[in-house]
């Protein structure tokens, strides 16, 4: 990517080129005098639910201040354009209070004009366009709250703090974007091979991905999943899973730890065919390290970490501890952080259902009551964080 094509704060805003507008009044271009907040979202992106809810509130609060929120779904995964649009329409129905226009683009234009030049690979992603048509902010929506007053009065973009913040963002995002660009063809080869059951090619792709980026826990997860669900090589799978668990513990990284725990204990995507004694030994070690994490320093909240540990405790017969952890996860959704709003909407139903299943009785949380489902051993697996287009 040439330096003159980089999109950053102080760049002139690119054009809006979308296939269609599915909600609200179509926006042909950015009008002078208005502050635009452009969000990239997706139906498959868990954190996008919270981002949309927060932006709905923001639009309502600042509608008389010349603020216009716009959302674009540019990374939908579907077999056809019509199917992708249908998924988007159904997803938007979750937001009855939606008060801003939403566009759909499967042409790649918005990705090429906005996401790639700014080294943006994960969604939700927000771009703020100043009242004179220049980019004033690029980042995750949860970073918007701190600088919104300065964005509104026009003092942020040219401030020293903005320049420093943007330099830090580029220094962090550029290596990730370049790594993502190298990873994508390998990931595409892996997915295509798995679809047709070409396990040899899939394994070669996984090994290539791990060699390219040994710090990517998702390649380790794919390796385990392939050996267990595809190749059915349980002996090798057990050894590779133990290696994954030990490295997750050595790193102490919450993403590695929880991803390894999912492979150990999840009844659907985990390694249920491996001996339970081995899996429970792994679960014991992982649980100890996950529960020892300093949540104040974590990128993942209790509502995403503790359900996986609860799953382990339920599986070994310690139902009381499992219930306690799910209750803690539920309570964490009531925190003061405004970004918990979306997590609560997204995760609370699954957590409540899991709690009812574990207790074997009806549970109520606020005005919502849930009855247990039969023949369910360990509940749901809520996911979160920032998601990358596939």
Secondary structure, DSSP 8 states (H G I E B T S, - for coil): --GGG---TTSB------SEEEESS---S--TT-EEEEEEE-TT-HHHHHHHHHHHHHHHHTGGGTEEEEEEE-----SSHHHHHHHHHHHHTT-TT--SEEEE--SSHHIIIIIGGGT--EESEEEEE-TTSBEEEEE-GGGHHHHHHHHHHT-STTSHHHHHHHHHHHHHHHHHHHHHHHHHHHHHHHHHHHHHT-HHHHHHHHHHHHHH-TT-HHHHHHHHHIIIIIS--HHHHHHHHHHHHHHHHHHT-HHHHHHHHHHHH-TTTS-TTS-HHHHHHHHHHHHHHHHTS-GGG-SS-HHHHHHHHHHHHHHTT-HHHHHHHHHHHHHHTTSS-TTHHHHHHHHHHHHHHHHHHHHTS-EEETTEEE---TT-SS------S-EE--
